[in-house]
Amino acid sequence: MIPKIEAARNDFNYDEVNRMLSEFRDKHMDLRQDLAKVDYLQGQNYELQINYTNAERYYSKAAAIEDENPLYLNAHATLLQTMGRPQDAEPIYRRALEISEKTLGQNHPDVATQLNKLSLLLYKQGKYAEAEPLYRQSLAIAEKTLGANHQNVAIQLNNLGVLLFKQGKYTEAEPLYRKALAITEKTLGSDHPYVAINLNNLAELLRSQGKDAEAELLFKHGIAIIENALDTQHSQLAAELNKLAILLYV
């Protein structure tokens, strides 16, 4: 029945999902794993309807039934974060990370994913000092498992660079931004929108260091990429133009 439930959910047939979940729950009360999956699917169904209160209740139930399953823990923590409850999400993310490290080993890509979830949560709370070692650990795993020139490594480098930039560690952030830019240009091509993002981040950093001339060139380069790759009315283009205007005005 699970595939039918998932199919109904994908069709946004929420009433049918609820009916089948209730029927399944009644028939399989003694099957622990199945009940956890049902509660998880019920939570997804409510989340898709923006009914976060009920979604959180069922995600919590699923995580309580199978408290060693990172899937359910992550779903619960991510929803709590969406609901503006990062302080409640943090210990759940930490537990999911602990379980993943224990079951998969510290150098598994899924562990890197868990590290990213937790570090992003900490970053959004302004806990930069706590987030930094997690970002570095995640980057090390990505470089080891994917290779130094993988696009996911570029993303990790950029994320760490943003964190260092927020802490005013400009000299540490700059080589990370430049390496991320080089990898992205090599893997995705010099005209990809991701290149524009890397250019923008590097330009912001250079502007903060008073290197306005170099920053201006990078801003203009990024704008040209966005103009070619995206609609001229795209919000990202407007944001880049605004940043360039601020630089030129100052």
N, C-alpha and C positions, 0 to 999 in steps of 0.2 A: 504493500500500500504506500510505502514511502515515496516511490517514484511518482505515483499519482498525486500525492500531496504536493510534491515539489512542482509538478506540471501545473497544477491548479494555482499554486503561488505565482509561478512565472507568468500565468495568464491573468494575474491580478483578480482571481476569483476568490476573494477573501472569505466569503460565506461558505463556500464549498471546502476550503481549507479547514476552517473551524469545524465543520461537520465531520470531515474525515478524521481530523485529529482527535475529536471527542470519541468517535467510534473506536479508533485505534487504542486510545488510552483505556477505554472500558474493557477491551478484549485482552490487553497485555499488561495488566497491572503488576504482574509478577516478573516482568522482564526489565531489569534495571537499565541496561544500555538502550533498549528501545524507547523506554519512557524518557530518558535523557534526550534522545534525538527528537522525540515528539515535542517536548518542552522547548527545545531549541528552535524547531520549525515554527512552533506557536509564537515564540518570541520574534522570529523573523517576520511572520505574518503581521504582527502588530506594529513592528518597526516600519514596515513598508507603508503602513497606514498613518505613520507619524504619531502613533499611540505609544509614546515612549514609556509611560508609566506601566502599562501592562506588558510591554516588551521586556522591560527591565525585570519584572516579576518572574517571567518565564525563563529568561536567560539565567537569572539567579538560581532558579530551581534546577535547570539543567546542569549548571556548574556545581551545585550541591550534590546532585546524584552521582556525577562523574567528576570528582574534584581533582583528578589527575589528567584531565583532557584539556590541553591548551586551547582547542577550538572554542569550547564553551566559555572558558575563562576570558579569552580575548573578546568574544562577542559581548560578554557582560561588561568588561572594562571599557571597550570602545563606545558602547552605548552610554555608560556613565559619563564618559568624557564629552559626548555629544550633548548630554543633559546638563553640562556645566558642573559636574561633580568630580573634578580631577583628583581631589584628595581621597575619594573612594575608589577611583580607578587605579591609582598607583600601586597599592599593595596587591591587587589582582594581577596586574601586569608583571609585577616582581615574582609572584608565584608561578605564573606561566613561564617566565624566563628560567626560573629555577628548575622546573620540571623538564623543560626542553633541554637544558644543559645536562641534566642528569640522564635523560633517556637517549639523547642524540649525540652527546659530546659537545665540548665547548667550541669546536670549529665547524659546526654544521651550518649551512645557509639559513635553516629555520631559526637557529639561535640568533643569527644576525638580524633576521626579521623582528624577533622579539626585542632585541636590543634597540632597534630603531623605534618601535612602538613606545617603549619606556622612555627613551631619550627625547623623543618628540614631545611626549607629555611633560617631561621635566622642563624642556626648553620653553614650552608655552606658558609654564608657570614662572618663568624667569629664573629657574634653578640651573643656571648655566654651568656652574662648577660641578654639579652632580651629573649633568648631562654629558659633559665633555669626555670623560673616560669611557662612557658607554658608546659614544660616537666613534671614538678611536678603536675600541674593541671590535665594533661592527665593521669598520673599514678594514682592519687587519684580516678579519675572516673573509671578507669579500675579495681582497687581493690574493689571499691564499687559495681560495676555492675557485675563483673565476678568472684569475690572472690580472696583472696590473693594468691592462689596457681595456678592460671590459667596461661597457657603458654603465653598469650598475656601480662600478667602482667610481666612475666620474660623478655619479649622483651622490655617493657617500662623501667624496672629497668636497663637493659643493656644499653639502649639508654641514660638514665640519667647519668649512670655511665661514659659512654664515654664522655659526655659533661663536667662532673665534672673533669675527668682526663685531658681533654684539658685545663682546667683552673688551673691545678695544685692542685686541691682539692683532694689529694690522700686519706686522711683519711675518707672523705665523700664518695668517689667512691668505696672503697674496700668492705664495707658491702653490697652495692647494687650489685656489681659483684658476691659476694659469694651467696647472696640470689637468684639472677637470675640463677646461676649455679645449686643450689639445686633444684629449681623449675623445670628447664629443665631436669635434670636427673630423677626427679620423674615423670614428665608427658610424656617425650619422650623416656626415657631409657638412660642408661649410655653410650651407644655406638652411639648415634645420632650425626650427624655432627654439630648440633646446640650446643651440649655440647662442642665440640672442639672449637667453636667460643668463648663461655663463658670462657673456660680454657685459650685461647689465650689472651683475654682481661685482665683477672686477672693476667696472667703471665707478660704481658707488664707493668701492674701497679706495680707489685712486683719488677720487674727489675728496674723500675724508682726510687724505694725506696731503691735500693741497696740490695734487698733480692734475690740474684742471685741463691742460692741453691734451694729455693722453686720455683722460676720462672722456673728453668731448668726442674724440675720434671713435672710441669704443661705443659710446652711446649712439652715435650716428650710424655706425656699422650695424649695431643691433636693430635700430629702427629700419634700416634698409632690408634686413632679413625678414622682419615681421611684415613689412609692406609687401614683399614678394610672396611670402608664404601664407599670409592670412588676409582676411578682409580689411580694407583700409579703415573701416569703422570699428575694428576689434578693440576691446577694452585694453588689451596688453599694449597695443600701439599707442593708445591715448596716454597710458601710464608712462611709457618710455618718452614720449614727446614732452610730457610734463616735467620729467626729471631733467631732460636736456635743457628745457626752458629755464628751470631753476638754476642750473649750472651756469648758463650763459648770462642770466640776469645778475647773479652774484659776481 
